[in-house]
Amino acid sequence: MAWAPDRPAARGPATGRGAATGRGEAGGATALEVLRALESGPRGLVEAEADARLARHGENIFPGRRPDPWPRRFARSLRDPFTAVLLSLGLVSAALAAWGTACVIAVLVTVSCVLRATGEHRADRSAAALRELVATTATVRRRPAEPDAPVTRELPVEQLVPGDVVLLAPGDLVPADLRLLRTTGLTVHEAALTGESAPVTKDTAGDLCLQGSSVVSGSATGVVAATGADTVLSGALPRDPGPRLPGPFDRSVNGIAWTLVRFMLLTAPLVLVASALLRGRGLETLPFAVAVAVGLTPEMLPVVVTTALARGAALLARGGEVIVRRLPALHDLGAVDVLCVDKTGTLTQDRPVFDRAVDAEGRDDPAVLHWAAVAALWTLHLAELPAPDALDEALLDADEERGRGADGVEGVAALPCGPGRRVASALVRVPGGYEPGSGYGPDGPEPVLPGNVRTLTGGRGPAGTYVLVVKGAAEDVLERCTRVADGTGSPGAGRTISPADRARLAARADALAESGLRVLAVAVAERPASTGPYAPEDERELTLAGFVGLRDALAPTAAEALTVLAGRGVTVKVLTGDHPGTAARACRELGLDPGKPLTAARIDAAGDAELALLAARTTVFARCAPEHKARVVRALRTAGRTTGFLGDGVNDLAALHAADVGICPRDGVPVAREAADVVLASKDLTALGRAVVTGRRSTGHIAAYLRITLSSNLGNVIAMLTAGLLLPFLPMLPAQVLVQNLCFDAAQLSLAYDRPAATVHERPVVLRPRALFRFMTAFGLINAAADLATFAVLALTLRSTGSTGGQAAFHAGWFTENLLTQALVMLLLRAGRDAAERRAPLPVRLATTGLAVVGLLLPLSPLGPPLGMTPLPPLYYALMTVVLTLYGTALAVARARYAKGPAAQLPGRR
């Protein structure tokens, strides 16, 4: 098998156990010692003993975050700032015996909490369904009773206990921490634990095979050393990660909530004091003051927010591509402007491909690739490896595509790579009896030797000529070479390597590595026929043929996804443990400018403030350990960037916790999935791009609701305060205020089904309190002006407002005008810049039509008198049409002015 030349030393999870390197406390112990320590045997446990151990140790279940029960989710929803405000107003209303207000508020709070708790519960169930797709059984050897022969059978993973003997085969997921008893060409993939993409060889009894890794090739028998919470994977979970910093959603909603709370705390006392000083009214005004405070509050915000986010999450989950485990994370996903990803498995496949083969002088030479493929093929067959590793597969595929193939030679012996050995070699026999230069021999294609030598000198006879082919790490192969091919002789020919030559060849290999290639050196030598065993000592006095460079295969959709994300204002940064050149090359091939990579050593040397500046202008962070990834993510957040992190391993936990949005693919380790806010069906950036768009749409709906309700409510409150000071009676009864708000808020639920403006996809979207309040103030004053104009119309059309009938007509007129203006606001301010140019979708049209119908007909219906309203004269409707026309024109002009201004003026945009 080939050695992965650019793989850093394996890094284990930060548990202090040092087990992730493949050696634990029992490293070097014999199989018998391991079994004795675990009170087991090679025939496996007896079923009765296994049941006793299961009762003692518990099930082999990863101790992840268990989903909260639905009642606890409901109670946690009450901590939402707006929900808390509504509860406070409801309690005040109940204390004043305003039971109608109190009941409506209780209904709103209940609906909001039920929607949020149900949405998160559904997301957890979807995530649990994804977990079911991971391996659930293991092949175990047990005995029914003490004298019985062992039986091999499939057992649910959760029933494994320490001491169980487990059999591993290619493709298996390691179900628990195992001490290996026997191995045959075993290599395992530990990327989930260490972040390294190259498989790790396990070939010694006592080696530790960790839960969360997977078998790439070979087979093994191991004994379970730890299960459940005692595994290294479980121990890698940070015990106290500390409180998570508030995300964009929490910061925005809290900012809006506390600003409105200040308004309410100021408004209610202002109404009471003004009424007492100017009108001599006392505590009888208190219900009206509470109604004014409720009128200012966007009481349906929790419901609208939850509905918009839950609908977006449901659309993503419907296709099985994305599971949003925490509803506010969908808003934060739409606000992300920096996405940090690993290279392997995201931008590239976990598979190398052939790039070039050069001779010692740097010239393209297909013979070098051919001999590398010969070594790969016969090492695979003769060393009894169950499957080639990724590097060997790439060499064989490339040689076959070029019409060569390695079938023209016969393998004799081979020595694979191994611990401490970074070369692989094969001794092959080139068949004799063919004419030099003919291109074909009696047994297949004629091999091409370095220097275009078609015949082999010395040792040629009926048995053919024996050639030793060695490939592996450049420095290891070079130290075995004494000559370098010069194109004029046989494999044994060439000039002697001088110290200057050796330095030049090493520099050429380094240059290939710096360009982002994995480099293998290839050397050959003629060997006489021998009956003795082939040994590593025979790998000497070689002739260097040249170098083979391999690069990472790009993910099929990565280039398209990066282009889409860039077009949507998301900057992608690559955090990887690979060589800087390897990461930079992959970025360039995908159209992403890598700039100057930043290495772990530079990250360690930088302080937090300096790192924030460096992180802002750096694209590639190379040789990163888990702590480096977390530092970079925190530095980006410190610089004011909304940061997402895509990771799938234990080594990504700290960064997942540090990011605004933690993202994990379905096949990530359980602890990473539990720590993530969003779970992807695959490590595909295109799915993430669609999730970002959905998050922005949901936030656009929420921003539209806030624009509409805050501007309308502020205008009504200003009008109520003005009328309350000018009129000898309350301008609107508390019940009327409540019914009006309930109708308006119910209609605004349709905004969750609106089509957002096309520009909402272009840039990150976040709820920004300052922009919203600027918008609220400007359009609230326009709304207040329309209300004051309505007062003038009512004064002209009503003969008297001093009588009870006149007051009821005033209430009816203002109630009708409020609902009609709110319907206009919904149509004109519902979305982005081009809302007026696009036809509203059917749910919005139905909602606004219903709102207008209720405003016109409710005072005329039998419900009018109980609510304190009477029919209005026809002249009122004629004059009100003029007021509404002027109001709609003013809204359109103001909206166009905002549309022409800088994007920063628009709430909800970056």
Order of alpha helices (4+ residues) and beta strands (2+ residues): alpha-beta-alpha-alpha-alpha-alpha-beta-beta-beta-beta-alpha-beta-beta-beta-alpha-alpha-alpha-alpha-beta-alpha-beta-beta-alpha-alpha-beta-beta-beta-beta-beta-alpha-beta-beta-alpha-beta-beta-alpha-beta-alpha-beta-alpha-alpha-beta-alpha-beta-alpha-beta-alpha-beta-alpha-alpha-alpha-alpha-alpha-alpha
